[in-house]
Amino acid sequence: MTSPVQNPVRTERHGDVLVIISDSPPVNALGAAVRGGLEAGVKEGVADASITAMVLRCDGRTFFAGADITEFGKPMQGIGLHEVIDMIDASSKPIVAAIHGTALGGGCEVALACQYRVAVPSAKVGLPEVKLGLLPGAGGTQRLPRVVGVKAALEMIALGDPVSAKKAAEIGLVDKVVGEDSLEADAIAFAREIADKRPIPRVRDREVAPDPEAVEAFRQANGRKMRGFDAPAACVACVVAATEKPFDEGLQFEREQFMKLMTGTQSAAQRHIFFAERQAAKIDGIASDITLRPINRVGVIGAGTMGGGISMNFLSAGIAVTIVEMQKEALDRGTGVMRKNYEASAAKGRIKPDAPEQAMGLLKPTLNLEDLADCDLIIEAVYENMEVKKEIFGKLDKIAKPGAILASNTSYLDIDEIAASTSRPEDVLGMHFFSPANVMKLLEIVRGAKTADDVLATAMALAKKIRKVAVVAGVTHGFIGNRMLMPRQVEANKLLMEGATPEQIDRVHTEFGMPMGPFQMSDLAGVDIGWHRDPNRIESIRDALAAEGRWGQKKQAGYYDYDEKRNPTPSPRVAEIIEDFRSRSNMPKREITDQEIVERTLYPMVNEGALILEEGKAQRGSDVDVVWIYGYGWPVYRGGPMFWAQSEGYDKVVAGLEKHGFKVADTLKAGTIK
């Protein structure tokens, strides 16, 4: 016999104040049972003649942190959130929202429907639905502008970033900031203060004046980051509607916009990534309660751009780092750059003023590899040369203490070959950070054939601690992301020979939503990267550019010409080089359509992703999507390559690949990608 489900909402009487309490771990999501409990609680308070006011609060670590996202797309159960909010709004007795933790999304909308709001200093309030490709769909776009004005409402709704309790009080969203440890008592006292005030203030009855200047300024300031996304524009339209329409008409407009987004591909893609990121943290075949290895000090070999950036991740998380270089000049230069980065962040207010000294105080620079003997994790971050890496790992094998994890930051090379240069391959794995390593969120964690389960689990847990999004990859050239990048680059170069221009190919990619195209990326990274350095050996267009010193942005010339501010323009010289190469290869020039560029550069990436999955080098298709979203700037509103292929239609992708002579992965043909 199953036990009855306990009601997650209870009421407690404190004299003439009724406290309605939600206790639905972990985040008091506004699921069906909670909504039903709120309905019953408000009805109880309204019906009881001895109650003069109500307080709405939550047990646990947070106020209502939002709607129950698992209910999206499913039939509504019980009373809807709109109805609960309307009931709170229409209450004949004032209700005070007592906020701690986070009041996000539906939680913020519930608070807005209450007649008053108090919050503890550590609380945050926000409407982040735009980050899931949605907008606040329970009156948030209509109530918030009426409370805080157009400018603040646009920032909260169309950007989705929460505000602190202090900021919320400054803009009028919170009526009073109360004691951190006395929320309930202070909220009850506040409820008694306002119990007899009439008329009861209702947000819906307020008016907000149109502010076209604020709207235009917001669009100008945020146009670039909102480019391509449907939800921010819909959010702006709803805020404008709040200034132009009666409240109920505005609600109807909000609902129409919400449903358009909810049934569109962009929100489906953004919700896919929301869940995919969380799924990526799970390691198939390893128990979640496995004992992790303690990591108290990290060693980093190399103080260059990557080594310094990698070190900063750990220092910022309060983990001590020993950083090793061969030459004192390189060591001083690297640690100096780290300090400057911290100081720049402090100057911009991104970190506390004392954070640079705290972080750098945890750093031990050294020229002696032996100083890594007390490290629990050692990350090698030298240049991509297998022999050099094997030599380093051979030395580490003798220096590192038993149980220390040995990791390589390699972007392409075989982790198993590196591990074989030690007597403890079970302690070796790859930790592929993306540049700049202190900024980019992605971390590919490469599981070698002999990597121990607790080593992999420890690395994944550590990634979370240093605020990275980690994905498990298998040993294959380029792992997940770079392996998928290679066929795109190969086809882009072929398209140049056949008649496309660098600017056309790059434009197709940026219009798709990528931050840059293949040739813009080459110029940023350096056209000379991987070049054989022989100016007389010209085997490709890239060789020809490199031989002329067109090494990219750093030389103000690559596939494009650059001005002193690094703004690109098409290069007549590059056009000549391409034409010369084409004529010497007897390749006729033809018209290349934008669609062909998509089919030959983006479709092969999907195909390579399917092959990676077939070979077991990635755990799941959503992991592949996470890699490309967080490591390469794939537009989140397209959900990653594998999700995009599904939304495009597998048949369409397969047909495009076969038309251009590609061998198509079996799972892609069958439409069975997992």
Secondary structure as GFF3:
##gff-version 3
##sequence-region A 1 674
A	DSSP	beta_strand	9	14	.	.	.	ID=ss1
A	DSSP	beta_strand	17	22	.	.	.	ID=ss2
A	DSSP	alpha_helix	32	47	.	.	.	ID=ss3
A	DSSP	beta_strand	53	58	.	.	.	ID=ss4
A	DSSP	three_ten_helix	69	71	.	.	.	ID=ss5
A	DSSP	alpha_helix	81	89	.	.	.	ID=ss6
A	DSSP	beta_strand	95	99	.	.	.	ID=ss7
A	DSSP	beta_strand	102	104	.	.	.	ID=ss8
A	DSSP	alpha_helix	106	113	.	.	.	ID=ss9
A	DSSP	beta_strand	116	119	.	.	.	ID=ss10
A	DSSP	beta_strand	124	126	.	.	.	ID=ss11
A	DSSP	three_ten_helix	128	132	.	.	.	ID=ss12
A	DSSP	alpha_helix	140	148	.	.	.	ID=ss13
A	DSSP	alpha_helix	150	158	.	.	.	ID=ss14
A	DSSP	beta_strand	163	164	.	.	.	ID=ss15
A	DSSP	alpha_helix	165	170	.	.	.	ID=ss16
A	DSSP	beta_strand	176	177	.	.	.	ID=ss17
A	DSSP	alpha_helix	183	194	.	.	.	ID=ss18
A	DSSP	three_ten_helix	203	205	.	.	.	ID=ss19
A	DSSP	alpha_helix	212	226	.	.	.	ID=ss20
A	DSSP	alpha_helix	231	244	.	.	.	ID=ss21
A	DSSP	alpha_helix	247	262	.	.	.	ID=ss22
A	DSSP	alpha_helix	265	280	.	.	.	ID=ss23
A	DSSP	beta_strand	297	301	.	.	.	ID=ss24
A	DSSP	alpha_helix	305	316	.	.	.	ID=ss25
A	DSSP	beta_strand	320	324	.	.	.	ID=ss26
A	DSSP	alpha_helix	328	347	.	.	.	ID=ss27
A	DSSP	alpha_helix	355	361	.	.	.	ID=ss28
A	DSSP	beta_strand	363	366	.	.	.	ID=ss29
A	DSSP	three_ten_helix	369	374	.	.	.	ID=ss30
A	DSSP	beta_strand	377	380	.	.	.	ID=ss31
A	DSSP	alpha_helix	386	399	.	.	.	ID=ss32
A	DSSP	beta_strand	405	408	.	.	.	ID=ss33
A	DSSP	alpha_helix	415	419	.	.	.	ID=ss34
A	DSSP	three_ten_helix	425	427	.	.	.	ID=ss35
A	DSSP	beta_strand	428	433	.	.	.	ID=ss36
A	DSSP	beta_strand	442	447	.	.	.	ID=ss37
A	DSSP	alpha_helix	453	465	.	.	.	ID=ss38
A	DSSP	beta_strand	469	474	.	.	.	ID=ss39
A	DSSP	alpha_helix	481	498	.	.	.	ID=ss40
A	DSSP	alpha_helix	502	512	.	.	.	ID=ss41
A	DSSP	alpha_helix	518	525	.	.	.	ID=ss42
A	DSSP	alpha_helix	541	547	.	.	.	ID=ss43
A	DSSP	three_ten_helix	553	555	.	.	.	ID=ss44
A	DSSP	beta_strand	560	562	.	.	.	ID=ss45
A	DSSP	beta_strand	568	570	.	.	.	ID=ss46
A	DSSP	alpha_helix	572	584	.	.	.	ID=ss47
A	DSSP	alpha_helix	594	597	.	.	.	ID=ss48
A	DSSP	pi_helix	598	602	.	.	.	ID=ss49
A	DSSP	alpha_helix	603	614	.	.	.	ID=ss50
A	DSSP	alpha_helix	621	632	.	.	.	ID=ss51
A	DSSP	three_ten_helix	636	638	.	.	.	ID=ss52
A	DSSP	alpha_helix	641	648	.	.	.	ID=ss53
A	DSSP	alpha_helix	650	659	.	.	.	ID=ss54
A	DSSP	alpha_helix	666	670	.	.	.	ID=ss55
###
